[in-house]
Amino acid sequence: MIDIHSHILPEIDDGSNSLSESIEIIRKAYNSGVTDLVLTPHFILGSSYNANNKVKTKLFNSLKKEIKKEKLPINLYLGNEVFIETNILDLIKTGEITTLNNSKYLLFELPMHNEFKQLKQVVFELKLNGYIPVLAHPERYSLFKKNPQLLLELLEQGALFQCNISSFYGRHGKETKQLFILMLKHHMIHFISSDTHHIEDTIYDKLNNLKQDLKKYISEEEIKEILEINARKVLENKKIEERELVPFKKTIFGKWK
């Protein structure tokens, strides 16, 4: 597996508290079959989670040195999970934030329970400037739980979706799991990642069962695509082919299928 979303750059936001915790998490990831790991600390403008690229790179290089000492043959890369702002392009240009491994792919997040009214405009501007927006854990947002149709609109704009393993296994509630499965059935998920913050909440122990559990909903080919192939294309800054969109339907009972 290639994990493109994690918070294990030490002492930088609400993720790993120390270098030793980061190493412990990375060891667990490697032992569970993760070959490549992108470190994506939060960037939330106007908050304490606002370390710029210079700060992040210094911590990143220190962590890589320790991983080498520990003889852990896992590939580490740097990115961000950026809280959506209307000036995201400016943040990229000024070196406040970074894309995933300096590629054209940018991981971003939304408010959990409130609508960000300029979402489509931000996605449009990113695409216009050559970037590909990757929305972190769309299955967790109240907006899409109420109306999954909005996900199709974002896909049509060119956004991609990264879902969390923990959501599939019910850690964020029944509705979140239901939306994850609905997205699987409609072939809307491009990446599945860990979003790991701390050693006690790591989900890597589920990797042995994940592929088998996903087979209930999608093919082995698609599983490989969303656990490895697409993420490899991100790391190599290559194009991910668009999928044919499958419209949602609403039952007479008001449920989406």
DRENDRENMI-354104 format. One line per 10 residues: their letters; for each residue x, y, z of C-alpha. Coordinates in nm, 2 decimals, always signed. Example, Ala and Ser with C-alpha at 12.3 -4.5 7.8 and 13.67 -1.06 7.14 Angstrom:
2
as	+1.23 -0.45 +0.78; +1.37 -0.11 +0.71;
This chain:
257
midihshilp	+0.00 +0.00 +0.00; +0.10 +0.36 -0.06; -0.04 +0.59 +0.21; -0.08 +0.96 +0.09; -0.23 +1.10 +0.41; -0.07 +1.09 +0.75; +0.01 +1.32 +1.04; +0.33 +1.17 +1.17; +0.57 +1.46 +1.11; +0.66 +1.50 +1.48;
eiddgsnsls	+0.57 +1.80 +1.70; +0.40 +2.00 +1.43; +0.02 +1.98 +1.47; -0.23 +1.74 +1.63; -0.03 +1.45 +1.50; +0.27 +1.26 +1.63; +0.40 +1.41 +1.96; +0.76 +1.30 +1.92; +1.03 +1.16 +1.70; +1.01 +0.83 +1.88;
esieiirkay	+0.63 +0.81 +1.82; +0.68 +0.88 +1.45; +0.93 +0.60 +1.42; +0.70 +0.36 +1.60; +0.42 +0.45 +1.37; +0.64 +0.41 +1.06; +0.77 +0.08 +1.18; +0.41 -0.04 +1.22; +0.32 +0.09 +0.88; +0.61 -0.09 +0.72;
nsgvtdlvlt	+0.54 -0.42 +0.90; +0.18 -0.40 +0.78; +0.28 -0.37 +0.41; +0.31 +0.01 +0.35; +0.59 +0.08 +0.11; +0.56 +0.45 +0.07; +0.43 +0.71 +0.31; +0.34 +1.08 +0.25; +0.36 +1.30 +0.56; +0.08 +1.56 +0.53;
phfilgssyn	+0.07 +1.79 +0.83; -0.23 +2.02 +0.86; -0.21 +2.38 +0.74; -0.49 +2.59 +0.88; -0.44 +2.96 +0.81; -0.49 +3.18 +1.12; -0.43 +2.89 +1.36; -0.13 +2.74 +1.53; -0.12 +2.47 +1.26; +0.06 +2.69 +1.01;
annkvktklf	+0.42 +2.56 +0.98; +0.56 +2.67 +0.64; +0.77 +2.46 +0.40; +1.10 +2.56 +0.56; +0.99 +2.44 +0.90; +0.84 +2.12 +0.76; +1.14 +2.03 +0.55; +1.38 +2.06 +0.85; +1.16 +1.82 +1.05; +1.12 +1.59 +0.75;
nslkkeikke	+1.49 +1.56 +0.69; +1.56 +1.49 +1.06; +1.30 +1.21 +1.05; +1.44 +1.06 +0.74; +1.78 +1.04 +0.90; +1.64 +0.86 +1.20; +1.45 +0.62 +0.97; +1.78 +0.54 +0.80; +1.94 +0.47 +1.13; +1.66 +0.24 +1.23;
klpinlylgn	+1.70 +0.06 +0.89; +1.34 +0.09 +0.80; +1.32 +0.06 +0.42; +1.01 +0.27 +0.37; +1.00 +0.57 +0.13; +0.89 +0.90 +0.29; +0.76 +1.20 +0.11; +0.63 +1.55 +0.22; +0.30 +1.71 +0.16; +0.02 +1.90 +0.34;
evfietnild	-0.34 +1.86 +0.42; -0.46 +2.22 +0.36; -0.77 +2.36 +0.51; -0.95 +2.52 +0.22; -0.90 +2.89 +0.17; -0.98 +3.12 -0.12; -0.61 +3.21 -0.15; -0.47 +2.85 -0.17; -0.28 +2.94 -0.49; -0.10 +3.23 -0.31;
liktgeittl	-0.01 +2.99 -0.02; +0.15 +2.75 -0.27; +0.34 +3.03 -0.45; +0.48 +3.18 -0.13; +0.60 +2.85 +0.01; +0.36 +2.83 +0.30; +0.22 +2.49 +0.18; +0.33 +2.21 -0.05; +0.16 +1.97 -0.28; +0.20 +1.59 -0.24;
nnskyllfel	+0.57 +1.53 -0.31; +0.59 +1.86 -0.51; +0.35 +1.72 -0.77; +0.05 +1.88 -0.92; -0.18 +1.70 -0.67; -0.29 +1.91 -0.36; -0.46 +1.74 -0.06; -0.71 +1.97 +0.10; -0.99 +1.95 +0.36; -1.32 +2.12 +0.43;
pmhnefkqlk	-1.51 +2.22 +0.74; -1.67 +1.91 +0.89; -2.02 +2.05 +0.95; -2.04 +2.37 +0.76; -2.06 +2.45 +0.39; -1.77 +2.63 +0.22; -1.96 +2.84 -0.04; -1.65 +2.91 -0.26; -1.56 +2.54 -0.29; -1.63 +2.51 -0.66;
qvvfelklng	-1.45 +2.83 -0.73; -1.14 +2.72 -0.55; -1.14 +2.38 -0.73; -1.19 +2.57 -1.06; -0.89 +2.80 -1.00; -0.67 +2.52 -0.89; -0.75 +2.32 -1.21; -0.70 +2.64 -1.42; -0.35 +2.68 -1.28; -0.25 +2.32 -1.34;
yipvlahper	-0.32 +2.16 -1.00; -0.53 +1.86 -0.92; -0.73 +1.90 -0.60; -0.76 +1.59 -0.39; -1.03 +1.61 -0.12; -0.94 +1.44 +0.20; -1.20 +1.21 +0.36; -1.51 +1.33 +0.17; -1.72 +1.06 +0.34; -1.69 +1.24 +0.68;
yslfkknpql	-1.84 +1.58 +0.58; -2.20 +1.65 +0.68; -2.26 +1.83 +0.34; -2.21 +1.51 +0.14; -2.39 +1.28 +0.38; -2.70 +1.50 +0.33; -2.65 +1.52 -0.05; -2.40 +1.28 -0.22; -2.50 +1.43 -0.55; -2.26 +1.72 -0.47;
llelleqgal	-1.97 +1.47 -0.49; -2.05 +1.40 -0.85; -2.04 +1.77 -0.92; -1.69 +1.79 -0.78; -1.58 +1.49 -0.98; -1.71 +1.66 -1.30; -1.49 +1.96 -1.21; -1.19 +1.74 -1.19; -1.15 +1.68 -0.81; -1.03 +1.35 -0.68;
fqcnissfyg	-1.13 +1.17 -0.36; -0.92 +1.02 -0.08; -1.11 +0.82 +0.18; -1.00 +0.69 +0.52; -0.96 +0.32 +0.61; -1.10 +0.41 +0.95; -1.43 +0.53 +0.79; -1.47 +0.20 +0.62; -1.44 +0.02 +0.95; -1.69 +0.24 +1.13;
rhgketkqlf	-1.47 +0.46 +1.35; -1.65 +0.77 +1.25; -2.01 +0.65 +1.27; -2.27 +0.46 +1.07; -2.35 +0.75 +0.82; -1.98 +0.79 +0.74; -1.94 +0.42 +0.67; -2.25 +0.42 +0.46; -2.13 +0.71 +0.24; -1.79 +0.53 +0.20;
ilmlkhhmih	-1.96 +0.22 +0.07; -2.19 +0.42 -0.15; -1.88 +0.59 -0.30; -1.72 +0.25 -0.35; -2.02 +0.12 -0.54; -2.02 +0.42 -0.77; -1.64 +0.39 -0.83; -1.58 +0.74 -0.69; -1.28 +0.67 -0.46; -0.93 +0.73 -0.61;
fissdthhie	-0.72 +0.67 -0.29; -0.77 +0.50 +0.04; -0.53 +0.62 +0.32; -0.47 +0.60 +0.69; -0.49 +0.96 +0.81; -0.29 +0.83 +1.10; -0.22 +1.08 +1.39; -0.09 +0.87 +1.68; +0.03 +0.52 +1.75; -0.29 +0.43 +1.94;
dtiydklnnl	-0.52 +0.53 +1.65; -0.32 +0.36 +1.37; -0.54 +0.16 +1.14; -0.25 -0.03 +0.97; -0.35 -0.35 +1.15; -0.66 -0.36 +0.93; -0.45 -0.38 +0.61; -0.44 -0.76 +0.61; -0.82 -0.78 +0.59; -0.88 -0.46 +0.39;
kqdlkkyise	-0.84 -0.60 +0.04; -1.07 -0.90 +0.11; -1.33 -0.67 +0.27; -1.33 -0.44 -0.03; -1.39 -0.72 -0.27; -1.75 -0.72 -0.15; -1.80 -0.40 -0.34; -1.53 -0.36 -0.61; -1.30 -0.56 -0.83; -0.94 -0.67 -0.74;
eeikeilein	-0.82 -0.44 -1.02; -0.99 -0.14 -0.87; -0.86 -0.22 -0.53; -0.51 -0.22 -0.66; -0.58 +0.10 -0.83; -0.70 +0.29 -0.52; -0.44 +0.13 -0.28; -0.14 +0.16 -0.49; -0.15 +0.25 -0.86; -0.31 +0.60 -0.83;
arkvlenkki	-0.09 +0.69 -0.54; +0.22 +0.59 -0.74; +0.10 +0.82 -1.01; +0.08 +1.11 -0.76; +0.43 +1.05 -0.64; +0.56 +1.04 -1.00; +0.34 +1.34 -1.10; +0.16 +1.14 -1.37; -0.20 +1.17 -1.49; -0.48 +0.96 -1.32;
eerelvpfkk	-0.73 +0.86 -1.58; -1.09 +0.98 -1.53; -1.36 +0.73 -1.46; -1.70 +0.72 -1.62; -1.94 +0.88 -1.36; -2.22 +0.66 -1.23; -2.52 +0.88 -1.13; -2.69 +0.83 -0.79; -3.05 +0.73 -0.75; -3.29 +0.81 -0.47;
tifgkwk	-3.53 +0.55 -0.35; -3.89 +0.62 -0.26; -3.78 +0.61 +0.10; -3.54 +0.90 +0.04; -3.22 +0.69 +0.06; -2.94 +0.72 -0.20; -2.82 +0.42 -0.39;
